[in-house]
């Protein structure tokens, strides 16, 4: 059983509902169990800044899926919820990123673990630090240390608790 941390984000439409639906679908998969979900955070867009702010969260899941199979599941959920490929870093209905997968380091053409930009993004590290501040990363630093190394530009704002999601089919 692998312990995996996922980043979740949405900035189109009913953002909270999209995040809740994503967690419901993840948890209902027979090889995935959500253990914890962070609070919701209102976050500034990165890269393409002329778009609505995101709603972000992090989730800790246990899974028996290997990384590429988990990626296929998360991408399938994204498509099911209406995500379409658009501009890189552009608006999206839902985004589910594999941030950390046990202590694994992986670099393939379609998946990099730890997430390639984890050490640079407060919108990833703030919710992740809520769940596992002392978690060591394959980068050789704990989550809280990665977060402490970034400037606080007030671009990540606590919104509130993550709403309940359906845990059965």
Beta strands, then each sheet from edge to edge (+ up, - down):
strand 1: 2-10
strand 2: 32-37
strand 3: 40-43
strand 4: 54-63
strand 5: 95-101
strand 6: 106-107
strand 7: 112-113
strand 8: 156-160
sheet 1: 2+ 4- 1+ 5-
sheet 2: 2+ 4- 3+ 8-
sheet 3: 6+ 7-
end
